[in-house]
Amino acid sequence: MIEKFKEVINLIDKEMVKKWVEDLIFVKTAEGLIYQEAILKAIAGKEGKNWRLATKKEESKNIDGFIGDRPISIKPLSYLTKDQLPEN
C-alpha cells in the first residue's frame, strides 16, 4: 500500500482536495443526518417512543441519537468491513 501511495501522492492537487471537502461537507454530512433522522423516527414510531439526535458531546462517544433512553449508533453495512476502526 505504501508503494501505491507513493505512486499517486503527486496526483493530489488543490482542485481534488476542494472537491473532496465539498462532497464531504455539503453532500455526505447533510445526507447522513437526513438518513439518521429518518431511521430514528421510523424505529421510534414503531416502538411508540420519543427520539432525538445526539448532541455534539454524545456524538463524540459514537452515539447518533436516542430512542427513548437507549443510545443508537447508525452505520451502513459497509462499516463492518473497516477493520482498522477503533470499535473493532
Secondary structure in CASP SS format (residue, H / E / C, confidence):
PFRMAT SS
TARGET T0000
AUTHOR 0000-0000-0000
METHOD secondary structure of the structure
MODEL  1
M C 1.00
I H 1.00
E H 1.00
K H 1.00
F H 1.00
K H 1.00
E H 1.00
V H 1.00
I H 1.00
N H 1.00
L H 1.00
I C 1.00
D C 1.00
K H 1.00
E H 1.00
M H 1.00
V H 1.00
K H 1.00
K H 1.00
W H 1.00
V H 1.00
E H 1.00
D H 1.00
L H 1.00
I H 1.00
F H 1.00
V H 1.00
K H 1.00
T H 1.00
A H 1.00
E H 1.00
G H 1.00
L H 1.00
I H 1.00
Y H 1.00
Q H 1.00
E H 1.00
A H 1.00
I H 1.00
L H 1.00
K H 1.00
A H 1.00
I H 1.00
A H 1.00
G H 1.00
K H 1.00
E H 1.00
G C 1.00
K C 1.00
N C 1.00
W E 1.00
R E 1.00
L E 1.00
A C 1.00
T C 1.00
K H 1.00
K H 1.00
E H 1.00
E H 1.00
S C 1.00
K C 1.00
N C 1.00
I C 1.00
D C 1.00
G E 1.00
F E 1.00
I E 1.00
G C 1.00
D C 1.00
R E 1.00
P E 1.00
I E 1.00
S C 1.00
I C 1.00
K C 1.00
P C 1.00
L H 1.00
S H 1.00
Y H 1.00
L H 1.00
T H 1.00
K C 1.00
D C 1.00
Q C 1.00
L C 1.00
P C 1.00
E C 1.00
N C 1.00
END
